């Protein structure tokens, strides 16, 4: 990121801004697309809030809830959590934060055989 892009976007919530600053300070955001960094920070914050919601649900309601017709349904927070987890994996790869992403960013080693004179 260039110096003018080092400020977190104003639309990020407090937790996402803290994540942005940690990435910036660690150097993990250096040279990365600012929009992808912002998307990652936003998604992490949303995933954290979703996890907190799921954790607050009574034990019997963590997987299902009963709709107005009395039918059991998968809790929407669980579906959102799964979607966000998949998005986080993709964003981590794009930013080189996941092991698979780091492998993609690491130059491959080339073996040069010395055939001698």
Secondary structure, 3 states (H helix, E strand, C coil): CCHHHCCCCCCCCHHHHHHHHHHHHHCCCCCCCHHHHHHHHHHHHHHHHHHHHHHHCCHHHCCEEECCCCCEEECHHHHHHHHHHHHHHHHHHHHCCCHHHHHHHCCCCCCCCCCCC
